[in-house]
Amino acid sequence: MDLLLWITISLIVIEFIVLISMKKGMESKLAFIKANMEDEESTTKAKSIIWWIWGTAAWGIVSMFLVLCWFAYYFG
C-alpha cells in the first residue's frame, strides 16, 4: 500500500480515538452549561464546545478529501 493510504487510515483512526476520549468531557461541559445558564464560566465552556464541533467538522472534511485523493490517485 502506498503512503497516502496509510496517512489517510492513520488520520481517521487517531482522530476517532481523540474524538471518543474527548466526548465525555464535552458532555460534562454541556451539562454544566445547562445547569448554570447565567454563569460566566458557561460562556467559556460553550466556546470550547463550539471549537470542538468545528475541529470535528474540519477533521471530517480533511478525511473525505484524503479518501477522494487516494481513490483518484489509485483508480485514476
C-alpha positions as CSV (number, residue, x, y, z in Angstrom):
1,M,0.0,0.0,0.0
2,D,1.2,3.5,-0.7
3,L,1.9,6.3,1.7
4,L,-1.3,8.3,1.0
5,L,-3.5,5.4,2.1
6,W,-1.5,4.9,5.3
7,I,-1.7,8.6,6.1
8,T,-5.5,8.6,5.5
9,I,-6.1,5.5,7.6
10,S,-3.9,6.6,10.4
11,L,-5.5,10.1,10.5
12,I,-9.0,8.6,10.6
13,V,-8.1,6.1,13.4
14,I,-6.2,8.6,15.5
15,E,-9.0,11.2,15.3
16,F,-11.6,8.6,16.2
17,I,-9.6,7.8,19.3
18,V,-9.3,11.5,20.2
19,L,-13.0,12.1,19.5
20,I,-14.1,9.3,21.7
21,S,-11.7,10.3,24.5
22,M,-13.0,13.9,24.5
23,K,-16.7,13.0,24.2
24,K,-17.2,12.5,27.9
25,G,-15.6,15.9,28.8
26,M,-17.8,17.7,26.3
27,E,-20.9,16.0,27.7
28,S,-20.0,17.2,31.2
29,K,-19.4,20.7,29.9
30,L,-22.7,20.7,28.2
31,A,-24.4,19.5,31.4
32,F,-22.7,22.3,33.3
33,I,-23.9,24.9,30.8
34,K,-27.5,23.6,31.0
35,A,-27.4,23.8,34.8
36,N,-25.7,27.2,35.0
37,M,-27.0,29.3,32.2
38,E,-26.2,32.7,33.7
39,D,-22.7,31.8,34.9
40,E,-19.7,33.5,33.1
41,E,-17.9,30.2,33.1
42,S,-20.7,28.8,30.9
43,T,-19.6,31.1,28.0
44,T,-16.0,29.8,28.1
45,K,-17.2,26.2,28.2
46,A,-19.7,26.9,25.3
47,K,-16.8,28.3,23.3
48,S,-14.7,25.2,23.8
49,I,-17.7,23.0,22.7
50,I,-18.1,25.2,19.6
51,W,-14.4,24.8,18.8
52,W,-14.7,21.1,19.3
53,I,-17.5,20.9,16.8
54,W,-15.5,23.0,14.3
55,G,-12.5,20.8,14.8
56,T,-14.6,17.6,14.3
57,A,-16.1,19.1,11.1
58,A,-12.7,20.1,9.8
59,W,-11.3,16.6,10.5
60,G,-14.3,15.1,8.6
61,I,-13.7,17.3,5.6
62,V,-9.9,16.5,5.6
63,S,-10.6,12.8,5.9
64,M,-13.1,12.9,3.0
65,F,-10.6,14.9,0.9
66,L,-7.8,12.4,1.6
67,V,-10.0,9.4,0.7
68,L,-11.1,11.1,-2.5
69,C,-7.4,11.9,-3.4
70,W,-6.5,8.3,-2.7
71,F,-9.2,7.0,-4.9
72,A,-8.3,9.5,-7.7
73,Y,-4.7,8.5,-7.4
74,Y,-5.3,4.8,-7.2
75,F,-8.0,4.4,-9.8
76,G,-7.4,7.5,-12.0
